[in-house]
Amino acid sequence: MPARLTPDMPPRVAAAQRALSGPARLLVLRFVINHPESRKTEVVEATGLGTDTGYKALRELQHLGFVTVTKDAGTGPGANHRFSVDSERLTEDLAALVTWIMQPL
């Protein structure tokens, strides 16, 4: 899980904050939400990010639990992977982030 901004920040709230905190992650998230089952190359090309930056953003979003990966059927090592957003998880965690922000200090 990502580092928390404050000790009272729950882990999934920290994950939502982290997903939105970088421009590359935000661009990738927006694209994959609207283009489920996208390949890495499609994400990078559509967002205009550099290859390394786009791939890193996908890995980070996957690690945070917001992007899921499926491998094309019948393919071996180095197969094409397709990326989609776990909309339910994203919605829940973004709602939790807003709730956390709205709490008085």
C-alpha positions as CSV (number, residue, x, y, z in Angstrom):
1,M,0.0,0.0,0.0
2,P,1.1,3.6,-0.6
3,A,2.4,5.8,2.2
4,R,-0.2,7.7,4.1
5,L,-0.3,11.5,4.2
6,T,-1.5,11.4,7.8
7,P,-1.6,8.6,10.4
8,D,-5.5,8.5,10.3
9,M,-5.6,7.9,6.5
10,P,-6.9,4.4,5.8
11,P,-4.9,2.3,3.3
12,R,-7.5,2.3,0.6
13,V,-8.0,6.1,0.9
14,A,-4.2,6.4,0.5
15,A,-4.4,4.3,-2.6
16,A,-7.1,6.5,-4.1
17,Q,-5.1,9.6,-3.3
18,R,-2.0,8.1,-4.9
19,A,-3.9,7.1,-8.0
20,L,-4.9,10.7,-8.6
21,S,-1.7,12.3,-7.5
22,G,0.3,11.9,-10.7
23,P,-0.6,13.1,-14.1
24,A,0.5,9.9,-15.8
25,R,-1.6,7.7,-13.6
26,L,-4.6,10.0,-14.0
27,L,-4.3,10.0,-17.8
28,V,-3.9,6.2,-17.9
29,L,-6.8,5.7,-15.5
30,R,-9.1,7.9,-17.6
31,F,-8.1,6.1,-20.8
32,V,-8.6,2.6,-19.4
33,I,-11.9,3.5,-17.8
34,N,-13.2,4.5,-21.3
35,H,-11.4,1.7,-23.2
36,P,-11.5,-1.5,-21.2
37,E,-9.4,-4.4,-22.3
38,S,-6.8,-2.1,-23.8
39,R,-3.2,-3.3,-24.5
40,K,-0.2,-1.5,-23.1
41,T,0.8,-0.1,-26.5
42,E,-2.8,1.3,-27.0
43,V,-2.7,3.0,-23.6
44,V,0.7,4.6,-24.3
45,E,-0.2,5.7,-27.8
46,A,-3.5,7.2,-26.9
47,T,-2.3,9.1,-23.8
48,G,0.9,10.4,-25.5
49,L,3.0,9.2,-22.6
50,G,6.5,7.8,-23.1
51,T,6.6,4.0,-23.1
52,D,8.3,3.7,-19.8
53,T,6.1,6.3,-18.1
54,G,2.9,4.7,-19.5
55,Y,4.0,1.2,-18.5
56,K,5.0,2.4,-15.0
57,A,1.6,4.1,-14.5
58,L,-0.2,0.9,-15.5
59,R,1.9,-1.2,-13.0
60,E,1.3,1.3,-10.3
61,L,-2.5,1.4,-10.9
62,Q,-2.5,-2.4,-10.9
63,H,-0.5,-2.5,-7.7
64,L,-3.0,-0.1,-6.1
65,G,-5.8,-2.4,-7.1
66,F,-7.6,-0.2,-9.6
67,V,-6.5,-1.8,-12.8
68,T,-6.9,-5.5,-13.6
69,V,-4.9,-7.5,-16.2
70,T,-6.0,-10.4,-18.3
71,K,-3.8,-12.4,-20.7
72,D,-5.1,-13.1,-24.2
73,A,-6.3,-16.7,-24.4
74,G,-3.9,-19.2,-25.9
75,T,-0.8,-17.1,-25.8
76,G,2.5,-18.0,-24.1
77,P,5.2,-16.0,-22.4
78,G,5.3,-12.4,-23.5
79,A,1.7,-12.6,-24.4
80,N,-0.5,-9.5,-24.9
81,H,-2.1,-8.4,-21.7
82,R,-5.3,-6.4,-21.6
83,F,-6.0,-3.8,-18.9
84,S,-9.3,-2.8,-17.4
85,V,-10.4,-0.7,-14.4
86,D,-12.1,-2.3,-11.4
87,S,-14.9,0.3,-11.4
88,E,-16.4,-0.9,-8.2
89,R,-13.2,-0.7,-6.3
90,L,-12.3,2.7,-7.8
91,T,-15.8,4.1,-7.0
92,E,-15.7,2.9,-3.4
93,D,-12.2,4.1,-2.7
94,L,-12.8,7.5,-4.3
95,A,-15.9,7.9,-2.2
96,A,-13.9,7.0,0.9
97,L,-11.3,9.6,-0.1
98,V,-13.9,12.3,-0.4
99,T,-15.4,11.3,3.0
100,W,-11.9,11.4,4.6
101,I,-11.2,14.9,3.1
102,M,-14.6,16.2,4.4
103,Q,-13.9,15.1,8.0
104,P,-12.9,17.9,10.3
105,L,-9.3,17.9,11.5
